[in-house]
Amino acid sequence: MPELPPDVFPAAARRVMARCDELARVTATPGWIERVYLSTEHARVNRLAAEWMREVGMTTSQDAAGNQVGRLAASEPHAPALMLGSHLDTVPDAGRFDGIVGVLMALEIVRLLRAPHADGWISPLPFALEVVAFSDEEGTRFGKALLGSSAVAGTWSDEWWSLTDADGTTLREAFREFGLDPGRIGEAARRPDELVGYLEAHIEQGPELDRRGESLAVVSSIASARRFQLVIEGEARHAGGTPYDMRRDALLGASEAALAVERICRGEHHIIGTVGQLEAFPGAVNIVPGEAHLSLDLRGEYDGSRDRVWDEISAELDGIMGVRGLRWHAREVHNAAAVMCAPLLRDVVREGILETLPRGADEPATIFSRAGHDGMAIGAITDVGMLFLRNPDGISHHPDEAVSIGDVSLGIRALAESVLHLAAEHR
């Protein structure tokens, strides 16, 4: 297997970091980073990504869902492709690395593997290389995550066309305003036989690597997730005139429910439950809340343990509401199965990381991803593998999100070596 000269990686990392800064300036809201699906900012970053794809020798296109795609053909014209990438959209007031660093690192892999070196050309590979800048991993605008990657996976649902943003614009209307044809969404779908796999580099979005003092990790799986909107029903009455023994306070019931979620999930292994929204009605200072709405985000390493914990939470809420004279019900708004990274891709990522470590070093960390990624959707059509980069203090979805240039350099080397190891398996 050809060797990559080590001096190329720092320059590649500097380019990635500079482009993260450049993309951070493409924002809908001055003073923070915000890029949502089918916006003018989405169009601008797609144009930049296309320019950078052409710079490394790729042909480019924007698919029927608004994903930006670059392709470097293999010597065999009908060879399947290894897909690399991540997403360019953000949450409101975002950091500059979540998703973005994975797209830019993928472009550097193409640059490295097609460049002439002293010992000969690294390419051609036995498969094509594709870089995909997915368009809506976060789900910020329409409340539905993984829209771009779901279209590529062929799992788009016509029910999504009626989703609306905060201004009342439907997804269908936004497609047309962006210049896309809703009737052609199926053209974004890829067939399993067109792909050999999907590899994604991503910041960890958690503190495990930072606590271990390590730069890179193999991802074992991506969390299963269920999301619910819960409604607690009580009785709205005068705050001054209603004695405590007559109160049916929905907000107190919801507060107890949130504490129960924390208590139950903290007692479990690799189960995370979060109440991120809580609203009381009618919402007046002098009225006992008669209704409360709260969200629940429930994640787990395995679907079965996640579902068992939901059953435990439900039973606990039955008890809480019974004592307080309240009623409750839940509506499930999201359900995603866990995606296990493919053994071969886990192995090649491991081998890639080992290439960055001193001889005789300990095995690289293997980490379960508690955050969701585009690989959850792409796993429906091909094998998925992921590489994590250290995220200092584990903070993400926040302006303080960070990754070091040194870790990016190591990550680029590890990802490039992973591609070469995979190529050796396919020859």
C-alpha positions in Angstrom: 0.0 0.0 0.0 1.5 3.4 -0.9 2.6 5.7 1.8 1.4 9.3 2.3 4.1 11.8 3.1 3.5 13.1 6.6 4.4 16.7 5.8 1.1 17.1 3.7 -1.3 16.8 6.6 -0.5 20.1 8.6 -1.1 22.1 5.4 -4.4 20.3 4.8 -5.5 20.9 8.4 -4.7 24.6 8.0 -6.8 24.8 4.9 -9.7 23.0 6.7 -9.6 25.4 9.6 -9.5 28.5 7.3 -12.5 27.2 5.4 -14.4 26.6 8.6 -13.9 30.3 9.3 -14.9 31.2 5.8 -18.1 29.2 6.0 -18.9 30.7 9.5 -19.3 34.0 7.8 -22.2 32.7 5.7 -25.0 33.2 8.2 -28.6 34.4 8.3 -28.1 36.2 11.6 -25.2 38.6 12.1 -23.3 37.8 15.3 -23.9 34.1 15.3 -23.8 31.2 12.9 -27.1 30.1 11.4 -27.7 28.2 8.1 -30.9 26.4 7.5 -32.2 24.2 4.8 -33.2 25.8 1.4 -32.1 29.3 2.5 -30.0 31.8 0.6 -27.2 30.7 3.0 -27.6 27.1 2.0 -27.2 28.1 -1.7 -24.1 30.1 -0.9 -22.3 27.3 1.0 -23.2 24.9 -1.8 -21.6 27.1 -4.3 -18.4 27.3 -2.2 -18.4 23.6 -1.7 -18.8 23.0 -5.4 -15.8 25.4 -6.1 -13.6 23.5 -3.7 -14.7 20.1 -5.1 -13.7 21.2 -8.6 -10.4 22.5 -7.2 -9.5 18.9 -6.2 -10.5 17.5 -9.5 -14.1 16.4 -8.8 -17.1 16.8 -11.1 -20.0 18.4 -9.2 -23.7 18.5 -9.0 -26.5 19.6 -6.7 -28.9 16.7 -6.3 -32.7 16.8 -6.2 -32.8 17.4 -2.4 -30.2 20.2 -2.4 -27.2 18.2 -1.4 -23.9 19.2 -3.0 -22.1 16.2 -4.5 -18.6 15.9 -5.9 -17.3 12.8 -7.6 -13.8 11.5 -8.6 -14.3 8.6 -11.0 -12.4 5.3 -10.7 -10.4 3.9 -13.5 -13.3 1.4 -14.1 -16.2 3.7 -15.2 -18.9 1.6 -13.6 -17.1 1.1 -10.3 -19.2 1.8 -7.1 -18.2 4.8 -5.0 -17.0 5.3 -1.4 -19.1 8.1 -0.1 -17.4 10.6 2.3 -19.0 13.7 3.9 -21.1 15.3 6.5 -23.4 18.3 6.6 -23.1 22.1 6.1 -26.4 23.2 7.8 -26.4 24.4 11.4 -28.5 24.9 14.5 -29.1 28.6 15.6 -26.1 30.2 17.3 -24.0 27.2 16.2 -20.3 26.4 16.4 -18.3 26.3 13.2 -17.1 22.6 13.2 -20.2 20.3 13.7 -20.6 18.7 10.3 -18.6 21.3 8.5 -15.2 19.8 9.4 -16.2 16.4 8.1 -17.1 17.8 4.6 -13.8 19.8 4.4 -11.7 16.9 5.7 -13.3 14.7 3.0 -12.2 17.2 0.3 -8.6 17.0 1.6 -8.7 13.2 1.4 -9.6 13.6 -2.3 -6.8 16.1 -2.8 -4.3 13.7 -1.1 -5.3 10.5 -2.8 -5.2 11.9 -6.3 -2.0 13.9 -5.9 1.4 12.7 -7.4 3.9 11.7 -4.8 7.5 10.6 -4.9 6.6 6.9 -5.0 4.0 7.3 -7.6 0.3 8.2 -7.9 -1.9 7.2 -5.0 -4.9 6.9 -7.2 -6.6 5.3 -9.1 -8.6 3.5 -6.4 -10.7 0.4 -7.1 -13.8 2.6 -6.3 -14.8 6.1 -7.1 -14.7 8.7 -4.4 -17.7 10.9 -3.7 -18.0 13.8 -1.2 -21.5 14.8 -0.2 -22.3 18.0 1.7 -25.6 17.1 3.1 -28.2 19.8 3.3 -30.3 19.3 6.4 -28.9 17.1 9.1 -30.0 19.3 12.0 -33.7 19.8 11.1 -33.6 23.4 12.3 -36.0 24.9 9.8 -38.8 22.3 9.4 -38.4 20.3 12.6 -37.4 17.1 10.8 -33.8 16.1 10.8 -31.8 14.2 8.2 -33.9 15.4 5.2 -31.0 15.6 2.8 -29.5 12.2 3.7 -33.0 10.6 3.8 -33.5 11.6 0.2 -30.2 10.0 -0.8 -31.2 6.9 1.1 -34.5 6.7 -0.8 -36.6 7.0 2.4 -38.2 10.4 1.8 -41.8 10.5 2.9 -44.5 12.5 1.1 -45.9 13.4 4.5 -43.0 15.8 4.9 -44.1 18.1 2.2 -46.6 19.7 4.5 -44.1 20.5 7.2 -43.9 24.3 7.8 -41.2 26.6 9.1 -41.7 29.4 11.7 -43.0 31.7 8.9 -45.6 29.2 7.7 -43.7 28.3 4.5 -44.2 24.7 3.7 -41.4 22.4 2.7 -42.9 22.0 -0.8 -43.0 25.8 -1.2 -39.4 26.2 0.1 -38.3 23.6 -2.5 -39.7 25.6 -5.3 -38.3 28.9 -4.0 -34.9 27.3 -3.9 -35.2 26.2 -7.5 -35.8 22.5 -6.8 -38.7 20.4 -8.2 -40.6 18.4 -5.5 -41.7 16.0 -8.1 -38.1 15.0 -8.8 -37.1 14.2 -5.2 -36.8 10.5 -6.0 -33.8 11.3 -8.3 -31.6 12.0 -5.2 -31.9 8.4 -4.1 -28.9 6.1 -4.5 -28.9 2.3 -5.0 -27.0 0.0 -2.7 -25.0 -1.4 -5.6 -23.7 2.1 -6.4 -21.8 2.4 -3.1 -19.1 0.5 -1.2 -19.8 2.4 2.0 -20.0 5.7 3.7 -17.2 7.2 6.0 -17.7 10.3 8.0 -15.3 12.3 10.2 -17.0 14.4 13.0 -16.2 16.1 16.2 -17.3 13.9 19.1 -19.9 16.3 20.6 -19.1 14.9 24.0 -16.1 14.9 26.4 -14.9 11.3 26.3 -11.9 11.8 24.1 -10.9 14.9 25.9 -11.1 13.1 29.3 -9.0 10.3 27.9 -6.4 12.7 26.5 -6.7 11.2 23.0 -7.2 12.8 19.6 -9.2 10.3 17.6 -11.7 7.4 18.1 -13.4 4.7 16.2 -17.2 5.0 16.4 -19.0 1.8 17.2 -22.6 2.9 16.6 -24.9 5.8 16.4 -27.6 6.2 19.0 -31.1 5.1 18.6 -33.5 7.9 19.3 -37.2 8.5 20.2 -38.7 11.9 20.7 -42.1 12.7 22.3 -44.3 15.7 22.9 -46.0 15.2 26.3 -49.1 17.0 27.4 -50.1 17.2 31.1 -53.7 18.1 31.8 -54.8 19.6 35.1 -57.2 22.4 36.0 -56.6 26.2 35.7 -57.8 28.1 38.7 -57.2 31.3 40.6 -53.7 31.3 42.2 -54.9 33.1 45.3 -58.2 31.5 45.8 -57.4 27.8 45.3 -56.1 26.0 48.4 -53.3 23.4 47.9 -55.5 20.4 48.5 -57.7 21.5 45.6 -55.0 22.2 43.1 -54.3 20.1 40.0 -51.2 22.0 38.9 -50.0 20.7 35.5 -46.7 22.5 35.7 -45.8 20.8 39.0 -46.7 17.5 37.4 -44.5 18.3 34.4 -41.6 19.3 36.6 -41.8 16.1 38.5 -41.9 14.2 35.2 -38.7 16.0 34.1 -36.9 15.0 37.3 -38.2 11.4 36.9 -36.6 11.3 33.4 -33.3 12.4 34.8 -33.4 9.9 37.7 -34.4 6.9 35.6 -31.9 7.6 32.8 -29.0 8.3 35.1 -29.4 4.9 36.6 -29.0 3.2 33.1 -26.0 2.4 31.0 -25.8 4.5 27.7 -29.3 5.9 28.0 -29.8 9.6 27.8 -33.1 11.4 28.4 -33.5 15.1 28.1 -36.5 17.4 28.6 -35.6 20.4 26.4 -38.9 22.2 26.2 -41.4 23.0 28.9 -44.4 25.4 28.6 -47.3 26.1 30.9 -50.8 27.3 30.0 -52.6 29.6 30.2 -49.3 31.1 31.3 -50.5 33.9 33.6 -48.8 34.8 36.8 -51.9 34.5 38.9 -53.4 31.3 37.5 -52.6 27.7 38.5 -51.3 26.1 35.3 -54.1 23.9 33.8 -51.9 22.4 31.1 -48.2 21.8 30.5 -46.4 20.7 27.4 -42.9 19.2 27.5 -40.6 17.4 25.1 -38.6 14.3 25.7 -35.5 13.3 23.8 -34.6 9.6 24.6 -31.5 8.0 23.2 -29.8 4.7 23.7 -27.0 2.5 22.4 -29.5 -0.2 21.6 -33.2 0.0 20.6 -34.4 -2.5 23.1 -32.9 -0.8 26.2 -34.2 2.5 25.0 -37.7 1.2 24.6 -37.6 -0.5 28.0 -36.6 2.8 29.6 -39.5 4.5 27.9 -41.8 1.9 29.4 -40.3 2.7 32.8 -40.8 6.4 32.3 -44.4 5.9 31.3 -45.1 3.8 34.4 -43.5 6.5 36.6 -45.6 9.2 34.9 -48.8 7.2 35.5 -47.9 7.2 39.2 -47.0 10.9 39.4 -50.1 12.1 37.6 -52.3 9.7 39.6 -51.1 11.2 42.9 -51.6 14.8 41.6 -55.0 14.2 40.0 -53.6 14.9 36.5 -53.9 13.2 33.1 -51.1 12.8 30.6 -50.6 11.6 27.1 -47.7 11.5 24.7 -47.3 11.8 20.9 -44.2 10.3 19.4 -42.7 12.6 16.8 -39.4 10.8 15.9 -38.2 7.2 16.0 -34.8 6.2 14.7 -33.2 2.8 15.2 -29.6 2.5 16.3 -27.1 2.2 13.4 -24.2 -0.1 14.0 -21.0 0.8 12.2 -20.0 -2.0 9.8 -17.2 -4.3 11.1 -15.0 -3.8 8.0 -15.3 0.0 8.2 -14.6 0.0 12.0 -11.5 -2.0 11.2 -10.2 0.3 8.5 -10.8 3.4 10.7 -9.0 1.6 13.5 -6.1 0.9 11.2 -6.1 4.5 10.0 -5.9 5.8 13.5 -3.1 3.4 14.4 -1.1 4.9 11.5 -1.1 8.2 13.4 0.1 6.7 16.7 3.6 5.7 17.8 4.5 2.1 17.3 3.4 0.1 20.4 0.8 2.6 21.4 -2.5 1.4 23.0 -5.5 0.6 20.9 -7.5 3.7 19.8 -10.7 4.4 21.7 -14.0 3.0 20.5 -16.9 5.3 21.3 -20.7 5.0 20.9 -22.1 8.2 19.4 -24.8 9.7 21.5 -25.5 12.3 18.8 -27.3 11.6 15.6 -25.5 11.9 12.2 -26.4 11.5 8.5 -25.0 8.0 8.7 -28.2 7.0 10.4 -30.1 7.6 7.1 -27.3 6.4 4.8 -27.1 3.1 6.8 -30.4 2.1 5.0 -28.4 1.7 1.7 -24.8 1.0 2.6 -22.3 0.2 5.3 -21.4 3.1 7.6 -18.2 4.0 9.4 -17.2 7.0 11.5 -14.1 8.7 12.9 -14.4 11.0 15.9 -12.1 13.9 16.6 -11.6 15.3 20.1 -13.9 18.1 21.1 -12.4 20.1 24.0 -14.8 20.0 27.0 -17.3 18.2 24.8 -19.3 21.4 24.1 -21.2 21.5 20.8 -24.2 23.3 19.2 -22.6 26.3 20.8 -20.2 29.1 19.6 -17.5 27.7 21.9 -17.4 24.4 20.0 -13.8 23.6 19.1 -11.3 21.3 17.6 -7.5 21.7 17.4 -5.6 22.1 14.2 -3.3 19.3 15.4 -6.2 16.9 15.9 -7.6 17.8 12.4 -4.2 17.0 10.9 -4.2 13.6 12.6 -7.8 13.1 11.6 -7.0 13.8 7.9 -4.2 11.3 8.0 -6.3 8.7 9.8 -9.2 9.1 7.3 -6.9 9.0 4.3 -5.2 5.8 5.6 -8.6 4.3 6.3 -9.6 4.8 2.6 -6.3 3.2 1.5 -6.9 0.2 3.8 -10.4 -0.1 2.4 -9.0 0.0 -1.1 -6.6 -2.8 -0.3 -9.6 -4.9 0.9 -11.4 -4.3 -2.5 -8.5 -5.0 -4.8 
